[in-house]
Each structure stands twice: as structure tokens, then as C-alpha cells.
């Protein structure tokens, strides 16, 4: 059960917190893409925090780090393509 908390709920909360702090509405897609682009380092930082906690046996979820990385890499490419697309439209 904690695996899903580590890999789904906490990253979604990190992204929603970033969106709420910046005050972006979901209808403003280019601004939303910019916020998601700015959240990428935070999500990778969270993934490496999970890696450290797994290696030091603070948490008992052996695949959480790998799942986060395997989700983050394609999401980063999609966000990067969207950022390039919206920046070329201006």
C-alpha cells in the first residue's frame, strides 16, 4: 500500500502544490506547462530522496525509485515537447 503512496500520491501532491503556489488556472495550458517544467527538478529530487531512503532501509519499498524514474523520464520528454511547442507559437 505504501508503494502507491510513494509513487503516485506524493508526486501528484508535489505537482498540485506547485500549481497552487503559482496560482495557475487549468484553462491556461501554456502557463500550466511552464509550471510542470519548473516542477521537474523537484520530482527528480523526490525520486532520489526515495532512492536514498530505500538504500538506507528507512522505507521498505524496493521498486518505488525505479517506478518514479520510469514514469518521470517519458513525462519529462512530453513536457519538454509541449514547452517547445508553446514557446514557438508566441
C-alpha positions in Angstrom: 0.0 0.0 0.0 2.8 2.4 0.8 4.3 1.8 -2.6 1.3 3.6 -4.2 1.7 6.5 -1.7 5.4 6.9 -2.6 4.9 6.6 -6.4 1.5 8.2 -7.1 0.0 10.3 -4.3 3.1 12.2 -3.2 4.3 13.2 -6.7 0.7 14.3 -7.6 0.7 16.3 -4.4 4.0 17.9 -5.2 2.7 19.0 -8.7 -0.6 20.2 -7.2 1.2 22.2 -4.6 3.4 23.8 -7.3 0.3 24.7 -9.3 -1.5 26.1 -6.2 1.5 28.2 -5.1 1.8 29.8 -8.6 -1.9 30.4 -8.9 -2.2 28.9 -12.4 -5.7 28.0 -13.7 -6.1 24.7 -15.5 -7.5 26.6 -18.5 -4.2 28.4 -19.1 -2.4 25.5 -20.7 0.9 27.3 -21.6 1.3 28.5 -18.1 0.5 25.1 -16.8 3.2 23.6 -19.0 5.7 26.2 -17.6 4.8 25.2 -14.1 5.2 21.5 -14.9 8.5 22.2 -16.5 9.7 24.0 -13.3 8.5 21.1 -11.2 10.7 18.5 -13.0 13.8 19.1 -10.7 11.6 18.8 -7.6 10.2 15.5 -8.8 13.6 14.1 -9.6 14.8 15.3 -6.2 11.9 13.4 -4.6 12.8 10.3 -6.7 16.4 10.5 -5.4 15.2 11.0 -1.9 13.2 7.8 -2.2 16.3 6.1 -3.6 18.3 7.2 -0.5 15.6 6.1 1.9 15.4 2.7 0.2 19.1 2.2 0.3 19.3 3.2 4.0 16.4 0.9 4.8 14.2 3.7 6.1 11.4 2.6 3.8 10.6 -0.9 2.6 9.6 -0.4 -1.0 12.2 -1.8 -3.3 10.7 -0.6 -6.6 9.4 2.9 -5.8 12.6 4.6 -7.1 12.6 2.7 -10.3 8.9 3.3 -10.9 9.3 7.0 -10.3 12.2 7.2 -12.7 10.4 5.2 -15.4 7.4 7.5 -15.1 9.4 10.7 -14.9 11.6 10.2 -18.0 8.7 10.0 -20.5 6.7 12.7 -18.7 9.8 15.0 -18.9 10.0 14.4 -22.7 6.3 15.2 -23.1 6.6 18.3 -21.0 9.7 19.4 -22.9 8.0 18.9 -26.3 4.9 20.9 -25.1 7.1 23.7 -23.8 8.9 23.9 -27.1 5.6 23.8 -29.0 4.0 26.6 -26.9 7.1 28.7 -27.0 7.2 28.5 -30.8 3.6 29.7 -31.0 4.3 33.0 -29.4 
